[in-house]
Amino acid sequence: MESHRCSFAAKFFDEARKSAEERCTGRTEEEVQEEIRKSLKEVARRITQGRIGANMPSRRDRTISRGDRRETEHVRRGRRSVCRYSWKEQDQIARDVLNTEKLCKETNVITLTGLRIFPKVGERGVGTLEVHVNGFYYRTSTPDFCFSFLWADVKQAFFRIGDEKMPPLLHFHLYHCVKVGTEKRRNIQFRLVQNVAGQKRSYSDSDNIHDSNKDLKHFVDSVREKWRYIPVVHCCAFVQGEVCKADEFQGNRPSKAPTVFGMTFTALVGLVDEPFVMLELKDIKIVNLRLKPVEIHMTIVFHDFKREPVEINSIPIDKLNLIKDRCNYAGVKYYVNDYDIDQWSLFVKLMADYTAGRSPDWFQLESPETKPFYEHTAYRGSGGEAYCRSDEEGEKRDRRYRERD
């Protein structure tokens, strides 16, 4: 059936602008413009979420997030760039990285000193992390303990600059569990806790914080530069791997103490308490954001319905836009509501069983403000523009969604 474009987006943007101007009567011009900006940004989010929600039944269970596509583009640029290695050397390095099961040590290595490994291994002191040709090697002054893992084992790598409350750190998420001391973990963290002289760092001292951060940045930049043109290790080179303070929020998981989480463009990662939480956004089916007066209760449901949902409660309400933006960027559907669902595991199981052979109907979780965007954004033009197929089909879709309400 022949399709035609409709200017629904302009309509919603105009309504949002007028509503913002009405709410800001008597305020300064700067406040009015800021309110308009926020309103237009929220409309843009709802357009994207309406499209994702309306097309969920036809979407594959696993989709490639924009973050993954951006990493792929980074790799392509690396292949096209002028490389300091010859093709023969690149091929040899790739074989070393991918095919060698043991760490190949080299003499000219990148190092970062004054690190403590987490999970903790007994009363071990601080150590040094070395970057070799095909992996990492962590050693301490204690001769009976060392730890190594390969580039090929690293799925994602993150770093965080230190401040008064948290030291600089490196976080590695691995493909498979490795043994650290007596425990098996997929998430390993290294924190800068001492300076070169062996004296304990005081993170209330701005000079010490600056020096620590400078060391960490130099280490990360050196690793990036070393592996810049080697595509097989692009995930290990901290691509999009910085966890900024503005992207963090406090929350607590059920029956656990409050902790700090960071949300990047590709992952949600726990930064403080063990065992560390690390969730890739591409593995997430939906995120439910239950609003309370001053906090958010977030529930994460995965594409694999057999996987237990993850709940993070008591998130400050001012972090709502951060979570929305990160989900929007990664193409993850989120729902904002005030529904109190006590047992999410049972709810997900019932949804999966009820819709056996079909995609679950999550529309019941949608907010009234976003529902009107469904009927306009179910289809996309060749250039990415949203449009309706016809007036007749639009009316049919209206009746269908009204019946679902």
C-alpha positions in Angstrom: 0.0 0.0 0.0 1.3 3.4 -0.9 2.6 5.4 2.1 2.7 9.1 2.8 4.6 11.1 5.3 2.9 12.9 8.2 4.3 15.8 10.3 3.4 14.4 13.6 6.8 15.2 15.1 6.4 18.9 14.3 3.0 18.8 15.9 4.2 17.3 19.2 7.2 19.7 19.3 5.0 22.7 18.8 2.6 21.6 21.5 5.6 21.0 23.9 7.0 24.4 23.2 3.7 26.2 23.8 3.1 24.2 27.0 6.5 25.1 28.3 6.0 28.8 27.5 2.7 28.8 29.4 4.3 27.2 32.4 7.1 29.7 32.5 4.9 32.9 32.5 6.7 35.6 34.5 10.1 33.9 34.4 13.3 35.2 32.9 14.2 34.5 29.2 17.0 32.0 30.2 14.6 30.0 32.4 12.0 29.9 29.6 14.5 28.6 27.1 15.8 26.0 29.5 12.3 24.7 30.1 11.6 24.6 26.4 14.8 22.7 25.8 13.8 20.1 28.4 10.4 19.7 27.0 11.6 19.3 23.4 14.2 16.7 24.6 11.4 14.7 26.4 9.3 14.7 23.2 12.3 13.4 21.3 12.7 10.6 23.8 9.0 9.7 23.6 9.2 9.6 19.8 12.1 7.1 20.0 10.5 5.1 22.7 7.2 5.0 20.8 9.0 3.6 17.8 10.8 1.0 19.9 7.7 0.0 21.7 5.5 -0.2 18.6 8.1 -2.3 16.7 9.0 -4.6 19.6 6.9 -7.6 18.3 8.9 -7.5 15.0 12.3 -6.8 16.6 14.8 -9.6 17.0 15.4 -10.8 20.5 18.9 -9.4 20.3 19.7 -6.2 18.6 23.0 -4.3 18.0 23.1 -1.2 20.2 24.3 2.1 18.9 27.3 1.7 21.2 28.3 -1.5 19.5 27.9 0.0 16.1 30.1 2.9 17.2 32.8 0.5 18.4 32.6 -1.2 15.0 33.1 2.1 13.2 36.1 2.8 15.5 37.6 -0.5 14.3 37.0 0.3 10.6 38.7 3.7 11.1 41.6 2.0 12.7 41.9 -0.3 9.7 41.9 2.6 7.2 44.3 4.7 9.2 48.0 5.0 8.5 49.4 2.3 10.8 52.8 2.1 12.4 52.7 -1.7 12.0 53.1 -3.4 8.7 50.4 -5.8 7.6 52.7 -8.7 8.4 53.3 -7.4 11.9 49.6 -6.8 12.4 48.8 -10.4 11.4 51.5 -11.7 13.7 50.1 -9.6 16.6 46.6 -10.7 15.9 47.7 -14.4 16.0 49.5 -13.7 19.3 46.4 -12.1 20.8 43.8 -14.6 19.7 45.6 -18.0 19.5 47.9 -17.9 22.5 46.5 -19.4 25.6 49.4 -18.2 27.8 50.7 -14.7 28.5 53.5 -13.7 26.3 55.7 -11.4 28.3 57.8 -8.6 26.8 60.5 -6.3 28.2 59.1 -2.9 27.0 55.8 -2.9 28.9 53.3 -0.3 30.0 52.9 -0.3 33.8 50.7 1.3 36.5 51.9 1.0 40.0 50.2 1.3 43.4 47.2 -0.9 42.6 45.1 -3.2 44.8 43.1 -6.0 43.2 39.5 -6.6 43.9 38.1 -9.1 45.0 40.8 -9.0 47.7 43.2 -11.8 47.9 44.1 -12.2 51.6 46.2 -9.5 53.0 48.2 -8.9 49.9 49.8 -5.5 49.5 49.7 -3.2 46.5 51.1 -4.2 43.2 51.8 -3.3 39.6 49.7 -3.9 36.5 51.8 -4.6 33.3 50.5 -4.6 29.7 52.2 -7.2 27.6 51.8 -8.2 23.9 48.7 -10.3 24.5 47.4 -9.6 28.0 47.8 -8.1 31.5 50.0 -9.3 34.3 49.5 -8.2 38.0 52.3 -8.7 40.4 52.9 -7.8 44.1 55.9 -7.8 46.4 54.6 -11.2 47.7 56.3 -13.8 45.5 53.6 -16.4 46.0 50.9 -14.3 44.3 50.5 -13.1 40.7 47.5 -12.8 38.4 47.3 -12.6 34.6 44.6 -12.6 32.0 44.6 -12.2 28.2 43.3 -9.5 25.9 41.1 -12.1 24.3 39.4 -12.8 27.7 38.3 -9.1 28.1 34.8 -8.3 26.9 34.7 -4.7 28.2 37.0 -2.4 30.0 36.2 0.7 32.0 38.1 3.3 34.0 37.0 6.0 36.4 38.9 9.2 37.4 39.2 9.6 41.2 37.7 12.2 43.4 37.3 12.9 47.2 35.0 9.9 47.7 36.4 7.3 45.3 39.9 6.4 44.1 40.9 6.0 40.4 40.1 2.6 39.2 40.2 0.1 36.3 37.3 -2.4 35.8 37.6 -5.4 33.5 34.5 -7.5 32.5 35.6 -10.9 31.2 34.0 -13.4 28.9 34.5 -16.2 31.4 35.1 -16.6 35.1 38.7 -16.6 36.2 40.1 -17.6 39.6 41.3 -14.8 41.7 42.8 -16.3 44.9 40.1 -18.7 45.9 37.2 -17.1 44.2 35.9 -17.2 40.6 34.8 -13.9 39.1 34.0 -12.3 35.7 34.5 -8.8 37.0 37.9 -7.7 38.3 38.8 -4.2 39.5 42.1 -2.5 40.2 42.2 0.6 42.4 45.0 3.1 43.0 45.5 3.1 46.7 49.2 4.0 47.3 51.8 6.2 45.7 55.2 5.1 44.5 56.9 5.7 47.9 54.4 3.3 49.5 52.6 5.9 51.5 48.8 5.7 51.7 47.0 8.2 49.5 44.7 10.7 51.1 41.8 11.4 48.7 41.0 14.6 50.6 44.2 16.0 49.2 43.6 17.6 45.8 47.3 17.3 44.8 47.3 13.5 45.4 44.0 13.1 43.5 45.5 15.0 40.6 48.6 12.9 40.5 46.7 9.7 40.7 44.4 10.7 37.9 47.3 11.8 35.8 48.9 8.4 36.2 45.7 6.6 35.3 45.0 8.8 32.2 48.6 8.2 31.0 48.2 4.5 31.4 44.8 4.4 29.6 46.1 6.6 26.8 49.2 4.5 26.4 47.1 1.3 26.1 44.9 2.9 23.6 47.8 4.1 21.5 49.5 0.8 21.6 46.5 -1.1 20.3 45.0 1.7 18.2 45.4 -0.1 14.9 44.8 -3.7 16.0 41.1 -4.4 15.4 41.0 -7.7 17.4 41.5 -5.9 20.7 39.3 -2.8 20.3 37.1 -3.6 23.2 40.1 -3.9 25.5 41.4 -0.5 24.6 38.8 1.3 26.8 36.7 2.4 23.8 33.8 4.4 25.3 35.1 3.1 28.6 35.2 6.1 30.9 32.7 6.2 33.7 32.1 9.9 34.4 30.9 11.1 37.8 27.9 12.8 36.1 26.9 9.3 34.9 26.8 7.7 38.3 23.9 7.2 40.8 23.4 5.6 44.1 21.0 2.7 44.5 20.6 -0.5 46.4 19.7 -4.0 45.3 17.2 -6.0 47.5 18.7 -7.1 50.8 22.0 -5.3 50.0 23.6 -2.1 51.2 23.4 1.0 49.0 26.2 1.2 46.4 27.3 3.3 43.4 26.5 2.4 39.8 27.8 4.0 36.6 25.9 4.0 33.4 27.8 4.3 30.1 26.6 4.1 26.6 27.0 0.4 26.5 26.7 -0.9 30.1 25.5 -0.5 33.6 28.4 -1.3 36.0 28.6 -1.4 39.8 31.7 0.4 41.0 32.1 -0.2 44.7 30.6 -3.4 46.3 31.5 -7.0 45.5 30.5 -9.0 43.7 30.5 -6.3 41.0 27.4 -5.9 38.8 28.0 -5.5 35.1 25.1 -5.5 32.7 25.5 -4.9 28.9 22.7 -2.8 27.5 22.4 -4.9 24.4 21.3 -7.9 26.6 18.4 -5.9 28.1 14.8 -6.3 26.8 13.1 -3.6 28.9 13.7 -1.3 31.8 10.8 -0.5 34.1 11.2 2.8 36.1 8.7 2.9 38.9 8.5 6.5 40.1 8.1 7.5 43.8 8.0 11.0 45.2 11.8 11.3 45.6 13.3 8.1 44.2 13.1 5.5 41.4 12.8 1.8 41.6 14.4 0.3 38.5 13.8 -3.3 37.2 15.8 -4.7 34.3 14.4 -7.6 32.2 16.7 -9.4 29.8 16.1 -10.9 26.3 16.7 -14.2 27.9 13.6 -14.6 30.1 15.2 -17.4 32.1 17.7 -14.9 33.4 16.7 -13.4 36.7 15.5 -9.7 36.5 17.7 -7.2 38.3 16.2 -4.7 40.6 17.9 -1.5 41.8 15.9 0.6 44.3 16.1 4.0 45.9 17.8 5.8 42.9 17.5 9.6 43.3 14.8 11.0 41.2 17.2 13.5 39.6 18.9 10.6 37.7 15.8 9.8 35.7 16.9 11.7 32.6 20.3 10.0 32.7 18.8 6.6 32.7 16.3 7.6 29.9 19.1 9.0 27.7 21.3 6.0 28.1 18.5 3.6 27.3 17.4 5.7 24.3 20.9 5.8 22.9 21.3 2.0 23.2 17.8 1.3 21.7 16.5 -0.1 25.0 12.8 0.2 25.7 12.0 1.8 29.1 8.6 2.2 30.8 7.9 5.0 33.3 5.0 4.2 35.7 4.0 3.8 39.3 3.1 0.1 39.1 4.1 -1.9 42.2 5.0 -5.4 41.0 6.3 -7.3 44.0 7.6 -10.4 42.2 9.2 -9.5 38.9 10.5 -13.0 38.3 7.0 -14.4 38.5 5.6 -11.6 36.3 8.2 -12.2 33.6 7.5 -15.9 33.7 3.8 -15.4 33.4 4.3 -12.9 30.5 6.5 -15.5 28.7 4.1 -18.4 29.3 1.0 -16.4 28.3 2.5 -15.3 25.0 4.3 -18.6 24.2 5.5 -18.4 20.6 4.9 -14.6 20.4 6.6 -11.6 21.8 5.3 -10.5 25.3 2.9 -7.6 25.3 4.6 -5.0 27.5 2.2 -2.2 26.4 0.4 -2.4 29.8 3.5 -0.9 31.4 3.5 2.1 29.1 2.9 5.6 30.5 -0.2 7.6 29.2 2.1 10.3 27.9 4.0 8.0 25.6 1.1 5.9 24.2 0.0 8.5 21.6 3.4 8.2 20.0 3.0 4.5 19.2 0.5 5.0 16.3 2.8 7.4 14.5 6.2 5.7 14.8 5.6 2.1 14.0 7.1 2.5 10.5 10.2 4.1 9.3 11.1 5.6 5.9 14.3 4.9 4.0 15.8 8.0 5.5 14.8 7.1 9.0 11.8 9.4 9.2 8.7 8.2 11.0 5.5 8.1 9.1 2.0 6.5 9.0 1.1 4.1 6.2 -2.4 5.5 5.5 -5.3 7.2 7.1 -7.2 3.9 7.0 -4.3 2.0 8.7 -3.9 4.8 11.2 -7.5 4.5 12.2 -7.2 0.7 12.6 -4.1 1.2 14.8 -6.0 3.8 16.9 -8.9 1.3 17.5 -6.4 -1.5 18.4 -4.5 0.6 20.9 -7.7 2.0 22.4 -9.0 -1.6 22.9 -5.7 -2.5 24.6 -6.1 0.4 27.0 
